[in-house]
Amino acid sequence: MSPGVLIVDDDMMNRELLQTVFERSGYRVINANNGKAALKLAADEQPAVILCDVRMSGMSGYEVCAALKADPMTTTIPVIILTGYEDEEERQKALAAGAVDFIPKMRGWQVLVEKVKQLTA
């Protein structure tokens, strides 16, 4: 079975775009539109990688990442924080929450796909 990628974003268009990109790259894609759903799906589905937006209603991507890292069921799943911002302070917040990487959306989807390939190899 192909590795699973959990996409967490409250913007449906972003989720659909990422789903298309990763399915075409051979990944099984799971979607969550908020942090609470992401925590449940991560525990139930055990994806190979989680891609999480920062700015979401309810829980921020940082809060989702920290909760995933605090749960023994999901602590080993790599989390990549996605954001519209390219800022060192935001990057440090992501890493402090336990993310393996912080990738600004403006860098392009190929950068993201390459990072996921490295993590699932």
Number of C-alpha atoms within 10 A of each C-alpha: 6 11 16 20 25 24 27 28 27 20 14 13 10 15 22 14 11 21 20 13 17 20 14 10 11 12 19 17 20 18 21 21 18 22 26 13 13 23 19 14 16 22 16 11 13 18 20 20 21 26 26 29 29 24 16 17 12 12 14 17 28 24 15 25 31 19 17 27 19 14 12 9 14 21 17 14 20 22 30 25 29 25 19 13 14 15 11 10 8 16 20 14 14 25 18 13 21 21 25 14 18 26 22 19 17 12 11 10 16 10 14 22 15 11 14 22 14 9 14 14 6
